[in-house]
Amino acid sequence: MLNPSHLRTLVVVIEQGSFVAAANRLGYTPSAVSQQMAALEASAGVALFERTARSVRPTGAATLMAQRATTVLAELEAMQEAVNAAKSTAGESLEELRLSVYPSLVHALSPFLAQLTGAVGHSSRLRLSVRDPSLSVKALVDGEDID
């Protein structure tokens, strides 16, 4: 099965035109983007990029996959929103918000995280994991509970 995180990265790579630009946009390292694209190629069983020493160019398969991925990712997001709405109407509250943040983002996100912890409420808590990008991606792939 194709990993939604890899599909999201593919869409950004094609939008941005390079692994480096996509990495900057996503807060990943270029190596993490490259590893995700290699894993997606292995899962799909098709080459998604023509690689040269200085650039990558998406294949037709990559372009088609990114177009379809946009729809799939929008549906996944809509499904999550529907589940969240069902939870709130059923009186369920968020007990723990689990975030995995890259070391390079912690400083920039600190003010927002401080606001978020105040907004989450007294009965909730924030669990913050600071990890290298490759470890965060692995945690997601391994099914770790990260919001």
FENTA-V424155 format. One record per residue. N is the residue number from 1. PHI is phi in whole degrees, -180 to 180 (none if undefined). Layout:
BEGIN
n: <N:N>
phi: <PHI:PHI>
END
This chain:
BEGIN
n: <1:2:3:4:5:6:7:8:9:10:11:12:13:14:15:16:17:18:19:20:21:22:23:24:25:26:27:28:29:30:31:32:33:34:35:36:37:38:39:40:41:42:43:44:45:46:47:48:49:50:51:52:53:54:55:56:57:58:59:60:61:62:63:64:65:66:67:68:69:70:71:72:73:74:75:76:77:78:79:80:81:82:83:84:85:86:87:88:89:90:91:92:93:94:95:96:97:98:99:100:101:102:103:104:105:106:107:108:109:110:111:112:113:114:115:116:117:118:119:120:121:122:123:124:125:126:127:128:129:130:131:132:133:134:135:136:137:138:139:140:141:142:143:144:145:146:147>
phi: <none:-79:-84:-58:-65:-67:-64:-61:-65:-58:-59:-69:-59:-69:-62:-85:91:-161:-67:-65:-65:-64:-60:-63:-67:-90:81:-102:-90:-57:-63:-65:-63:-60:-64:-64:-68:-65:-66:-66:-61:-65:-65:-80:73:-148:-73:-103:-140:-95:-101:-124:-63:-117:-157:-129:-129:-66:-82:-60:-63:-66:-64:-63:-63:-65:-62:-69:-63:-58:-68:-63:-66:-64:-66:-62:-65:-63:-64:-63:-63:-65:-65:-62:-65:-64:-63:-69:-75:-85:84:-80:-119:-71:-93:-147:-105:-108:-121:-117:-123:-76:-53:-70:-99:-57:-62:-68:-86:-51:-63:-70:-66:-64:-66:-64:-63:-71:-80:-66:111:-71:-85:-116:-143:-109:-110:-111:-111:-102:-140:-65:-54:-65:-73:-66:-63:-61:-61:-66:-63:-76:85:-64:-73:-133:-80>
END
